[in-house]
Amino acid sequence: QVQLVESGGGLAQAGGSLRVSCAASGRTFSNHAMGWFRQAPGKEREFVAAISWGGESTYYADSVKGRFTISRDNNKKVVYLQMNSLKPEDTAIYYCAAQNSRVVTTTDPAGFASWGQGTQVTVSS
């Protein structure tokens, strides 16, 4: 099990950029595929991006493909989500999550065992 803490959210204008980070504690970070999810008010939590344990495989929701980039630094135990060309519809609470697998086996939130508390991202038009 890993403990996760997100940071880096905030306010951005449409077309701007933000980077959110997720710091993990525990000795097994490199054993986990990691994901980013988001939840807007009144909506279900949705998949944004995921990355395998070594970073060699990445996956993106169609809505963010080409704009967002997920990466990780196993030495620092951190996973990042770089968000460019932001849109108002990207406004949500962003959560990072760990899967009990080195490879990404699912993008369903139910397949991720550990979650952070979330960080708010707000994009103004």
C-alpha positions as CSV (number, residue, x, y, z in Angstrom):
1,Q,0.0,0.0,0.0
2,V,1.2,3.5,-0.8
3,Q,0.1,6.8,0.6
4,L,-0.4,9.5,-1.9
5,V,-0.5,13.3,-1.6
6,E,-1.3,15.6,-4.6
7,S,-0.2,19.2,-5.0
8,G,0.2,21.8,-7.6
9,G,-3.4,22.5,-8.5
10,G,-4.8,26.0,-8.8
11,L,-6.3,28.5,-11.2
12,A,-5.3,28.9,-14.8
13,Q,-6.7,30.7,-17.8
14,A,-8.0,28.8,-20.8
15,G,-5.1,28.0,-23.1
16,G,-2.7,28.0,-20.1
17,S,-0.7,25.3,-18.3
18,L,-0.5,23.7,-14.9
19,R,1.4,20.8,-13.5
20,V,0.1,18.7,-10.7
21,S,2.2,16.3,-8.7
22,C,1.6,13.3,-6.6
23,A,4.1,12.3,-3.9
24,A,4.1,8.7,-2.6
25,S,5.3,7.3,0.6
26,G,6.3,3.7,1.2
27,R,9.0,1.5,-0.3
28,T,7.0,-0.1,-3.1
29,F,6.2,2.9,-5.4
30,S,8.0,1.4,-8.4
31,N,5.8,-1.7,-8.0
32,H,2.7,0.3,-8.9
33,A,1.2,1.5,-12.1
34,M,-0.1,5.0,-11.4
35,G,-3.1,6.9,-12.7
36,W,-4.7,10.3,-12.7
37,F,-8.5,10.8,-12.4
38,R,-10.7,13.8,-12.1
39,Q,-14.1,14.6,-10.8
40,A,-16.2,17.7,-11.7
41,P,-19.1,18.8,-9.6
42,G,-22.2,16.6,-10.2
43,K,-20.2,14.2,-12.4
44,E,-18.6,10.8,-11.9
45,R,-14.9,10.3,-11.4
46,E,-13.3,9.8,-14.8
47,F,-10.0,8.5,-16.0
48,V,-7.4,11.0,-17.3
49,A,-4.1,9.2,-17.7
50,A,-2.1,6.2,-16.5
51,I,1.5,5.1,-16.6
52,S,3.2,1.8,-16.1
53,W,5.8,1.2,-13.3
54,G,8.8,2.1,-15.5
55,G,7.1,4.8,-17.5
56,E,7.4,2.9,-20.8
57,S,3.6,2.7,-21.3
58,T,1.2,5.6,-21.0
59,Y,-2.5,5.9,-21.6
60,Y,-4.8,8.9,-22.0
61,A,-8.5,9.7,-22.1
62,D,-9.4,10.9,-25.6
63,S,-10.5,14.3,-24.1
64,V,-6.9,15.0,-22.9
65,K,-4.8,13.2,-25.5
66,G,-2.2,15.6,-27.1
67,R,-2.7,18.2,-24.3
68,F,-1.8,16.3,-21.1
69,T,1.4,14.3,-20.3
70,I,1.8,11.8,-17.5
71,S,5.3,11.0,-16.2
72,R,7.0,9.6,-13.1
73,D,10.3,9.7,-11.2
74,N,10.7,6.5,-9.2
75,N,13.8,7.8,-7.4
76,K,11.7,10.8,-6.1
77,K,8.5,8.7,-5.8
78,V,6.5,11.2,-7.7
79,V,4.1,11.1,-10.6
80,Y,3.3,14.2,-12.6
81,L,0.5,15.4,-14.8
82,Q,1.5,18.2,-17.1
83,M,-1.6,19.9,-18.5
84,N,-1.3,22.2,-21.5
85,S,-3.9,24.0,-23.6
86,L,-6.3,23.9,-20.7
87,K,-10.0,24.3,-21.3
88,P,-12.8,25.3,-18.9
89,E,-14.1,21.7,-19.1
90,D,-10.8,20.5,-17.5
91,T,-12.0,22.1,-14.2
92,A,-12.2,19.4,-11.6
93,I,-10.6,17.9,-8.5
94,Y,-7.7,15.8,-9.7
95,Y,-6.8,12.6,-7.9
96,C,-3.8,10.3,-8.3
97,A,-4.2,6.6,-7.6
98,A,-2.0,3.5,-7.4
99,Q,-2.8,0.2,-9.0
100,N,-1.7,-3.1,-7.4
101,S,0.1,-4.0,-10.6
102,R,3.3,-2.9,-12.3
103,V,1.4,-2.6,-15.6
104,V,-1.8,-0.7,-16.3
105,T,-4.5,-3.4,-16.4
106,T,-7.5,-1.1,-16.3
107,T,-8.5,2.5,-16.4
108,D,-11.6,1.9,-14.3
109,P,-11.3,3.7,-10.9
110,A,-12.4,0.5,-9.2
111,G,-9.1,-1.1,-10.3
112,F,-7.0,1.3,-8.3
113,A,-6.4,0.5,-4.7
114,S,-4.8,3.7,-3.2
115,W,-6.0,7.3,-3.6
116,G,-4.8,10.7,-2.7
117,Q,-7.0,13.4,-1.3
118,G,-7.2,15.4,-4.5
119,T,-6.2,18.8,-5.7
120,Q,-8.5,21.4,-7.3
121,V,-7.8,22.6,-10.8
122,T,-9.9,25.5,-12.1
123,V,-9.7,26.8,-15.6
124,S,-11.3,30.2,-16.4
125,S,-12.6,31.1,-19.8
